[in-house]
C-alpha cells in the first residue's frame, strides 16, 4: 500500500487530478510489491482504467498479486481516495529478471 497527498501541482486546468498521478502511484506500488524481497522485477506491460474522480485529499494504491511465476508476474493495483472513491485500476505484467 502506497499513498500520495494531492496538492495543486497534481491538478489539471479543470481542478481534477491529472491522469499521470494515479498511474505513477500505481507504478510505484507495483515496484514496491514486486521488489520487496529481491529487486529484479520490471514492468513489461500496463493498462490503466479510470473509474472516477478523486473527492478526497489523498490517493491510496493497493497492489494485489494475481500470479507470481518463475519468469513473469501479474498484479492489479486499485487506486482510491481516503473516502473510498474508486479512482482507477491498473494491471501490470512484470518480468522477473532473476
C-alpha positions as CSV (number, residue, x, y, z in Angstrom):
1,X,0.0,0.0,0.0
2,X,1.3,3.4,-1.0
3,X,-0.3,6.8,-0.8
4,X,0.1,10.4,-2.0
5,X,-1.3,13.7,-0.7
6,X,-3.0,15.6,-3.5
7,X,-1.9,19.2,-3.9
8,X,-2.2,21.9,-6.6
9,X,0.7,20.6,-8.7
10,X,-1.2,17.3,-9.2
11,X,-4.3,19.0,-10.7
12,X,-5.2,19.8,-14.2
13,X,-6.8,23.0,-15.5
14,X,-10.3,21.8,-14.6
15,X,-9.2,21.1,-11.0
16,X,-9.2,17.3,-11.2
17,X,-6.2,15.1,-10.6
18,X,-4.1,14.6,-13.8
19,X,-4.2,11.1,-15.2
20,X,-0.5,10.6,-14.8
21,X,-0.7,10.9,-11.0
22,X,-2.7,7.8,-10.2
23,X,-0.7,5.9,-12.8
24,X,2.6,7.0,-11.2
25,X,1.3,6.0,-7.8
26,X,0.2,2.6,-9.2
27,X,3.6,2.0,-10.8
28,X,5.4,2.8,-7.6
29,X,3.1,0.4,-5.6
30,X,3.8,-2.3,-8.2
31,X,7.5,-1.7,-7.8
32,X,7.4,-1.9,-4.0
33,X,5.2,-5.0,-4.1
34,X,7.3,-6.9,-6.6
35,X,10.7,-5.9,-5.3
36,X,10.3,-6.1,-1.5
37,X,12.4,-9.2,-1.3
38,X,14.5,-9.4,-4.4
39,X,15.0,-6.3,-6.6
40,X,14.8,-7.7,-10.1
41,X,11.2,-7.3,-11.4
42,X,10.4,-4.7,-14.1
43,X,7.1,-3.9,-15.9
44,X,6.5,-5.4,-19.3
45,X,3.0,-4.0,-19.8
46,X,0.5,-2.0,-18.0
47,X,-3.1,-0.8,-18.6
48,X,-5.0,1.9,-16.7
49,X,-8.7,2.3,-16.4
50,X,-10.0,5.5,-14.9
51,X,-13.1,4.8,-12.8
52,X,-13.9,8.1,-11.1
53,X,-12.8,11.5,-9.9
54,X,-10.9,11.7,-6.5
55,X,-13.1,13.6,-4.0
56,X,-10.6,13.4,-1.1
57,X,-7.2,14.9,-0.5
58,X,-5.2,11.6,-0.7
59,X,-4.7,8.8,-3.2
60,X,-4.1,5.3,-2.0
61,X,-2.7,2.5,-4.1
62,X,-3.2,-1.2,-3.0
63,X,-1.2,-3.7,-5.1
64,X,-2.6,-7.2,-5.3
65,X,-0.6,-10.1,-6.7
66,X,-2.8,-12.2,-9.0
67,X,0.1,-14.5,-10.1
68,X,3.8,-14.6,-9.4
69,X,5.6,-17.2,-11.6
70,X,9.2,-18.1,-12.3
71,X,9.6,-15.5,-15.1
72,X,6.6,-13.3,-15.1
73,X,4.0,-11.9,-12.7
74,X,0.6,-10.2,-12.9
75,X,-0.7,-7.6,-10.5
76,X,-3.7,-5.4,-10.1
77,X,-3.4,-2.1,-8.4
78,X,-6.5,-0.4,-7.0
79,X,-6.4,3.4,-6.6
80,X,-8.9,5.0,-4.3
81,X,-9.0,8.2,-2.3
82,X,-9.3,8.2,1.5
83,X,-13.1,8.5,1.3
84,X,-13.2,5.1,-0.6
85,X,-13.9,6.6,-4.0
86,X,-12.7,4.3,-6.8
87,X,-10.4,6.4,-8.9
88,X,-8.6,3.9,-11.2
89,X,-7.3,0.3,-11.6
90,X,-4.0,-0.6,-13.2
91,X,-3.0,-4.1,-14.3
92,X,0.7,-4.9,-14.7
93,X,2.5,-7.7,-16.3
94,X,6.1,-7.9,-14.9
95,X,9.3,-9.7,-15.8
96,X,11.3,-11.3,-13.1
97,X,14.9,-10.9,-14.1
98,X,16.3,-13.5,-11.6
